[in-house]
Amino acid sequence: MIEVLVALAIIAIALGASLRAVGSLASNSSRLHERMLAGWSADNALTTISLQHQWPEIGTSVVECPQGDLALVCAITVRSTPNPLFRQIEVVVRRANNDEVLASITTVIPNETRRSL
């Protein structure tokens, strides 16, 4: 009888550990999905700036950039570079109700307005 109780205790511990592992995987999958959507939003913001073919002004702007059912906010920061023909653009994506950074992309764009056709 004692052997059966010991076996049941071992099985219960093993099942508890496996349930915790499954819960952790589900949580990580959700976070990975959020970060993937945030990366898409950052990439979309950079693509929009690039397709406008305008020289962006130096400074920071905050725009909504929802992706799927996730409410996101993109903070777009434009900085000068040592070469006056380029500007550095950084896009930081956060949830609309949270300050945690989900994605951040930085790139350099050329001055398209000074290019001859």
C-alpha positions in Angstrom: 0.0 0.0 0.0 2.8 2.4 0.8 4.5 1.6 -2.5 1.3 2.7 -4.3 1.2 5.9 -2.4 4.8 6.6 -3.2 4.1 5.9 -6.9 1.1 8.2 -6.9 3.2 11.0 -5.2 5.9 10.6 -7.9 3.3 10.7 -10.7 1.6 13.8 -9.1 5.0 15.6 -9.0 5.7 14.7 -12.6 2.3 15.9 -13.8 2.6 19.2 -11.8 6.0 19.9 -13.4 4.7 19.1 -16.9 1.7 21.4 -16.4 4.0 24.2 -15.4 6.2 23.6 -18.5 3.1 23.7 -20.7 1.9 26.9 -19.1 5.3 28.5 -19.6 5.4 27.6 -23.3 1.9 29.1 -23.8 3.0 32.3 -22.1 6.2 32.5 -24.2 4.3 31.9 -27.4 2.0 34.8 -26.6 4.9 37.1 -25.9 6.7 36.0 -29.1 3.5 36.7 -31.1 3.3 40.3 -29.6 6.9 41.0 -30.4 6.5 39.7 -34.0 3.5 42.1 -34.5 5.5 44.9 -33.0 8.4 44.2 -35.3 6.0 44.4 -38.3 4.6 47.7 -37.0 8.2 49.2 -36.7 9.0 47.9 -40.2 5.8 49.4 -41.6 6.7 52.8 -40.0 10.2 52.8 -41.6 8.8 51.7 -45.0 6.2 54.5 -44.9 8.9 57.1 -44.2 11.1 55.7 -47.0 8.2 55.7 -49.5 7.3 59.3 -48.8 10.7 60.4 -50.4 10.7 63.4 -48.1 13.6 64.6 -45.9 12.3 63.9 -42.3 12.6 66.7 -39.7 14.8 66.1 -36.7 12.8 65.2 -33.6 10.4 62.7 -32.0 6.9 61.9 -33.0 4.5 59.3 -31.5 1.9 57.6 -33.7 -0.5 54.8 -33.3 0.5 51.7 -35.2 -1.9 48.9 -34.4 -1.2 45.5 -35.8 -3.9 42.8 -35.8 -5.9 43.1 -32.6 -2.9 44.6 -30.7 -3.0 48.3 -29.9 0.6 49.6 -30.4 2.3 53.0 -30.3 5.4 53.8 -32.4 7.8 56.5 -31.2 9.7 57.7 -34.2 13.0 59.5 -33.5 14.9 61.3 -36.3 18.5 62.3 -35.6 21.2 63.9 -37.6 24.3 62.0 -38.6 27.9 63.2 -39.2 27.2 63.1 -42.9 24.6 65.8 -43.7 23.1 63.7 -46.5 21.8 61.1 -44.1 19.5 60.9 -41.2 19.2 58.2 -38.5 15.7 57.0 -37.8 14.8 54.9 -34.8 11.3 53.4 -34.3 10.4 52.1 -30.8 7.2 50.1 -30.5 5.3 49.7 -27.2 1.8 48.6 -26.2 -0.6 51.5 -26.0 -1.1 50.9 -22.3 2.4 49.8 -21.3 5.9 51.3 -21.3 7.7 48.0 -22.1 9.5 48.1 -25.4 8.4 45.3 -27.7 10.5 46.1 -30.7 13.1 48.7 -31.8 14.5 49.2 -35.2 17.1 51.8 -36.3 18.2 52.7 -39.8 19.8 55.4 -41.8 18.1 57.0 -44.8 19.6 59.2 -47.6 18.3 62.7 -48.5 16.1 61.7 -51.5 15.1 65.4 -52.2 18.7 66.3 -53.2 19.1 63.4 -55.7 19.0 64.2 -59.4 16.9 62.0 -61.6 
